[in-house]
Amino acid sequence: MHLIKQEIQDIFVKYGYKKTTNDSGSSESQIALLTNRISHLTNHLKNNPKDFNTKLSMKKLVSKRRSNLNYLYKKDYDRYQKIIKSLHIRK
């Protein structure tokens, strides 16, 4: 999966904290990018269940996303709730 620059900038504008095209450092932007990559890898693993390298990569991405979510939870709970609802990560 290769996202083109415009797709990445759209993700930054939609989910980023500052709502700009170059807001790559905010936790919301990073979580949104990781979620996009995780969903792509999930679809790949449905078709290729024995692809263990992809499985390992997905576990690492989930771990990174989890640590970003934990950071956001501790830093600003309202932003955490907002990103959870907008990405439909949790119930």
N, C-alpha and C positions, 0 to 999 in steps of 0.2 A: 504494500500500500504506500503510495507516494502522494502526499497532498501537495497540490500546487500552492504557490504563494498566496494567491487570491483566496483560496479556501481557508488557509490558516488565518489570514487577516479577517475574514468573515467570522471565524470562531472567536478571535480576539474582540471584535466589535460586539458580538452577540453576548458573550459570557464574561468578558474582562471587566475588571473593577473600574478602570478609567474610560472604558468604551472607545478606545482608539485603536487604530490598525497596528500600532507597534507596542501594544501592551502585553509583551511576552513574559514579563516577570511576575505579574500578579498571580496569586495562588489560584484564582478562579480560571484564568487563562490556561495555566498548566494543567489543572484538573480537567478542563474541557478537552484539551488536546489528548491527554492520557485516556480519557473516556472514549474518544473517537478511535484511537488506536486499539484499545481493548475490545471494542465492539467489532472492529474489523478482524482482529485475530480470533475472536470467538466464532465468527462466521467461517473463517478459514479452518478452524479446528473441527467444526461440524462436518466439513467435507473431507478432512484429512485427520482422522482421530489418532493416528500413530506418529504424528509429527511432534516429536518430543522436544525439539529445539524451540519450536513455536510455543509449546506449552510452558517451557521454562521462561521464555521471554515475556509471555503474558503474566506469569506469576510475579516477575520483577516489576512489570508496569502496574499491576494491581497493588503491589507493596508501596511503590512510589506514590500512587494516587492516595492510598490510605494514609501515608505519612503527611501528605499535603492537606488532606481533609482534617487530620488530627491537629495540625498546626492552625488551620483556619478556625477549627472548633474552639481552641484555646484563646486565639487572638481576638476573634470577632464572631460571636455566635450568630448574629443576624445575617452576616454574609454567608456563613456556613449553611444556614437554613435556606437561603435564597438559591445557592448553587445546587444544593441537593434537590430542591423542587424543580429547578429549571432543567437539570440533566436527568431527572427521574432515576436517581441512583438508589434511593431508599424509599421505603413505604412511608 
